[in-house]
Amino acid sequence: MLEGIIVKALSGYYYVMPLEDSGVPSVEGSAVQCRARGIFRKRGTSPLVGDRVSYMLTENGEGTVDEIRKRETELIRPPVANVSLAVLLFSVKEPDMNLNLLDKFLVHIEQAGLDALIVLTKQDLADPENDARDTVAEVKALYEQIGYEVISTSSRTGEGNELLKERLAGKISVFSGQSGVGKSSMLNALMPGLTLETSAISMRLGRGKHTTRHVELIPLDNGGFVADTPGFSQLDFLEIGVEELSTCFREFAQYADQCKFRGCTHTHEPGCRVLAAKAEGMISESRYQHYEQFLTEMKDKKRRY
């Protein structure tokens, strides 16, 4: 019985990258095209990209997935198993940085229990003649104060690329973020020899065309894998309960336990310590405004559904 990791799922086939005896993926070898045993359908489950599996080779040079090892994590969208780090890419310019969307991604990442790394791309566009450089400094200060790591990068100049690659070593990471921010360009820069499709930005719409069609793990030469996923234009909150939202804003945590009422929504209640912290400047106005917007959006969607 051989061991491997599923790096792609397409049209009923699973492409398994063999693992070496040390448990490290053999990136020099080619993935084996496999079918899954029928027993998985009977169990009501199916393999996912990112699964570590046991498989057997068949006579025609293909293989059969026989067993799925226990998953550490499982994402619904994108459907990937064993992800430990979410890398959120947002551009300095073209398109402009969208902090509302960034906070929406962070809510989903917190709810999924993943670590988050914020990567600000296209740093080369932050020239002294515009305010983009000041924006980058403000964003870094805001999110680092909350506890997130923020890296500034440029796939053109190479700034920040080595630091980013170090953070990806030995783990499965998922790349997500605003469409058109240069996800594929960044991956091409991290792994010379990759030829992922990239596309120009639509200046009228302020977003790029979706160049990624399916979830696929891209092996790095440091034992890491990156899940290059289709771009998102919006996220909904159907998988998150209204009462869970505040727990996904990590800067609320130290104050929420001090609120006067249990189940405080941190919007209007007397004795709310979160509201007091905002008034004292301990919680940023933009983050709190996004919390209120998301809460309203969630309540509206719960009523509709």
Stockholm file with secondary structure:
# STOCKHOLM 1.0

chainA/1-305         MLEGIIVKALSGYYYVMPLEDSGVPSVEGSAVQCRARGIFRKRGTSPLVGDRVSYMLTENGEGTVDEIRKRETELIRPPVANVSLAVLLFSVKEPDMNLNLLDKFLVHIEQAGLDALIVLTKQDLADPENDARDTVAEVKALYEQIGYEVISTSSRTGEGNELLKERLAGKISVFSGQSGVGKSSMLNALMPGLTLETSAISMRLGRGKHTTRHVELIPLDNGGFVADTPGFSQLDFLEIGVEELSTCFREFAQYADQCKFRGCTHTHEPGCRVLAAKAEGMISESRYQHYEQFLTEMKDKKRRY
#=GR chainA/1-305 SS CEEEEEEEEETTEEEEEEBCTTSCBCTTSCCEEEEECTHHHHHTCCCCBTCEEEEEECTTSCEEEEEECCCSCBCSSSCBBSCCEEEEEEESTTTTCCHHHHHHHHHHHHHHTCEEEEEEECGGGCCTTSSHHHHHHHHHHHHHHHTCEEEECCTTTCTTHHHHHHHHTTSEEEEEEBTTSCHHHHHHHHSTTCCCCCCCEETTTTEECCCCCSCEEEECTTSCEEEECCCBSCCCCTTSCGGGGGGGSGGGHHHHTTCSSTTCCSSSCTTCHHHHHHHTTSSCHHHHHHHHHHHHHHHHHHHHC
#=GC SS_cons         CEEEEEEEEETTEEEEEEBCTTSCBCTTSCCEEEEECTHHHHHTCCCCBTCEEEEEECTTSCEEEEEECCCSCBCSSSCBBSCCEEEEEEESTTTTCCHHHHHHHHHHHHHHTCEEEEEEECGGGCCTTSSHHHHHHHHHHHHHHHTCEEEECCTTTCTTHHHHHHHHTTSEEEEEEBTTSCHHHHHHHHSTTCCCCCCCEETTTTEECCCCCSCEEEECTTSCEEEECCCBSCCCCTTSCGGGGGGGSGGGHHHHTTCSSTTCCSSSCTTCHHHHHHHTTSSCHHHHHHHHHHHHHHHHHHHHC
//
